[in-house]
C-alpha cells in the first residue's frame, strides 16, 4: 500500500495555501497580527517564511540558484501566494522523475542550520510538510485574535465524503 504519494501531499499543500490566501484576502488585518513563530514579528513575515522555504527548496530540487529572502515579498496575500504558486509550478514536472532522482543527495546551505545534505525525497517532504506545520500554527494564532478559519484543514477532508 502506498500511504501517500508526493502528488497527494502537494495537492493538500496547494489546497491549504489556496484557502489561506482566500481567507487572508478577506481579512487583510491578519497580515499585521503579531507573531513570534520562527523568528517572525508578524503573520506577513510568517507567510513569507513559508513560501520562501517552498520556493528555495523547489529551486534547489530543480537545479536553480535559490532566490534570496529579500526578493520574497510579504506586503500582500496576493504577492505572498504568487511565490507559493511559482514553487508548486517548479515541483510538478519533478514529481514525474524516477526513484534514482529522488534518492540522489543534494548538498545545500540553510539560513539556520548551515551546510546540510539530504536525498531529494527528504527535501521534498520537508518542503511540503513544513508548510502544513506552519499553517497549523497560523490557525491557532488567528483564532486567538478572533479570526475563525471557515474550512476543514485536516488531510482527511481531501478524500472524505459525507455519504456512507
C-alpha positions as CSV (number, residue, x, y, z in Angstrom):
1,X,0.0,0.0,0.0
2,X,1.2,3.5,-0.8
3,X,0.2,5.6,2.1
4,X,0.5,9.0,0.5
5,X,2.1,10.0,-2.8
6,X,4.1,13.2,-3.3
7,X,1.3,14.4,-5.7
8,X,-1.3,13.9,-3.0
9,X,0.8,15.7,-0.4
10,X,1.4,18.5,-2.8
11,X,-2.3,18.8,-3.5
12,X,-3.0,19.1,0.2
13,X,-0.4,21.9,0.5
14,X,-1.9,23.7,-2.6
15,X,-5.5,23.4,-1.2
16,X,-4.4,24.6,2.2
17,X,-2.5,27.5,0.7
18,X,-5.4,28.4,-1.6
19,X,-7.7,28.5,1.4
20,X,-5.3,30.7,3.5
21,X,-4.9,33.1,0.6
22,X,-8.7,33.4,0.2
23,X,-9.2,33.9,4.0
24,X,-6.4,36.5,4.3
25,X,-7.6,38.4,1.3
26,X,-11.0,38.6,3.0
27,X,-9.3,39.6,6.4
28,X,-6.2,41.6,5.4
29,X,-5.7,42.7,9.1
30,X,-4.4,39.2,9.7
31,X,-1.1,40.1,7.9
32,X,-0.2,42.6,10.6
33,X,-1.1,40.4,13.6
34,X,1.9,39.9,15.9
35,X,3.6,36.6,15.6
36,X,6.7,35.0,17.2
37,X,6.8,31.8,15.2
38,X,10.2,31.1,13.6
39,X,11.7,34.5,14.5
40,X,9.0,36.5,12.8
41,X,7.2,39.5,14.2
42,X,4.0,39.4,12.1
43,X,1.9,37.0,10.2
44,X,3.1,38.5,7.0
45,X,6.6,37.5,7.9
46,X,5.5,34.0,8.8
47,X,3.8,33.6,5.4
48,X,6.9,35.0,3.8
49,X,8.9,32.3,5.6
50,X,6.5,29.6,4.5
51,X,6.7,30.5,0.8
52,X,10.4,31.2,0.9
53,X,11.1,27.7,2.1
54,X,8.8,26.3,-0.6
55,X,10.4,28.4,-3.4
56,X,14.0,28.0,-2.3
57,X,13.8,24.2,-1.9
58,X,11.8,23.8,-5.2
59,X,14.6,25.8,-6.9
60,X,17.3,23.6,-5.3
61,X,15.5,20.5,-6.4
62,X,15.3,22.0,-9.9
63,X,19.0,22.8,-10.1
64,X,18.4,26.5,-9.8
65,X,20.0,29.1,-7.6
66,X,17.8,29.8,-4.6
67,X,16.1,33.2,-4.5
68,X,17.3,35.4,-1.7
69,X,14.9,36.2,1.1
70,X,14.9,39.9,0.4
71,X,13.4,39.2,-3.0
72,X,10.4,37.5,-1.5
73,X,7.5,39.9,-0.7
74,X,5.4,39.9,2.4
75,X,3.2,43.0,1.7
76,X,0.0,41.4,0.4
77,X,-1.7,38.0,0.3
78,X,-1.6,38.0,-3.5
79,X,2.2,38.7,-3.6
80,X,3.0,36.1,-1.0
81,X,0.9,33.4,-2.6
82,X,2.2,34.2,-6.0
83,X,5.6,32.9,-4.7
84,X,3.8,29.7,-3.5
85,X,2.4,29.2,-7.0
86,X,5.9,29.6,-8.5
87,X,7.3,27.0,-6.2
88,X,4.5,24.5,-6.9
89,X,4.9,25.1,-10.7
90,X,8.6,24.1,-10.3
91,X,7.7,20.9,-8.4
92,X,5.1,19.5,-10.8
93,X,7.5,18.3,-13.5
94,X,9.9,16.9,-10.9
95,X,7.3,14.6,-9.5
96,X,7.5,12.6,-12.7
97,X,11.1,11.8,-12.2
98,X,12.2,8.3,-11.2
99,X,13.4,6.9,-7.9
100,X,17.1,7.4,-8.8
101,X,16.5,11.2,-9.0
102,X,14.7,11.2,-5.6
103,X,17.4,9.2,-3.9
104,X,20.3,11.4,-5.1
105,X,21.6,13.6,-2.3
106,X,21.9,17.3,-2.6
107,X,24.2,19.5,-0.5
108,X,22.9,22.9,0.4
109,X,23.2,25.7,2.9
110,X,20.3,26.8,5.1
111,X,19.8,30.1,6.9
112,X,19.6,28.5,10.3
113,X,21.4,25.1,10.3
114,X,24.3,25.8,8.0
115,X,25.5,23.3,5.4
116,X,23.4,20.1,5.1
117,X,23.0,17.2,2.7
118,X,19.9,15.1,2.2
119,X,18.3,12.9,-0.5
120,X,15.9,14.9,-2.8
121,X,12.9,12.9,-1.5
122,X,13.7,14.1,2.1
123,X,13.9,17.7,0.9
124,X,10.6,17.4,-1.0
125,X,8.8,16.0,2.1
126,X,10.3,18.7,4.2
127,X,9.2,21.4,1.8
128,X,5.6,20.2,1.8
129,X,5.3,19.3,5.5
130,X,7.0,22.5,6.6
131,X,4.1,24.5,5.0
132,X,1.4,22.3,6.6
133,X,3.1,22.6,10.1
134,X,3.3,26.4,10.0
135,X,-0.2,26.7,8.6
136,X,-1.4,24.7,11.7
137,X,0.4,27.1,13.9
138,X,-1.1,30.0,12.0
139,X,-4.6,28.6,12.5
140,X,-4.1,28.7,16.3
141,X,-2.7,32.2,16.2
142,X,-5.5,33.7,14.1
143,X,-8.2,32.1,16.3
144,X,-6.6,33.6,19.3
145,X,-7.1,37.0,17.6
146,X,-10.7,36.4,16.8
147,X,-10.5,35.2,13.2
148,X,-12.0,31.8,12.7
149,X,-10.9,29.9,9.5
150,X,-14.0,28.6,7.8
151,X,-12.7,25.3,6.3
152,X,-11.6,21.9,7.4
153,X,-7.8,21.7,7.4
154,X,-7.2,18.0,8.1
155,X,-5.9,15.8,5.3
156,X,-8.9,13.5,5.9
157,X,-11.1,16.2,4.2
158,X,-9.1,15.8,1.0
159,X,-10.8,12.4,0.3
160,X,-13.7,12.2,2.7
161,X,-17.3,12.2,1.7
162,X,-20.3,12.8,3.9
163,X,-22.2,10.0,2.2
164,X,-22.0,6.5,3.5
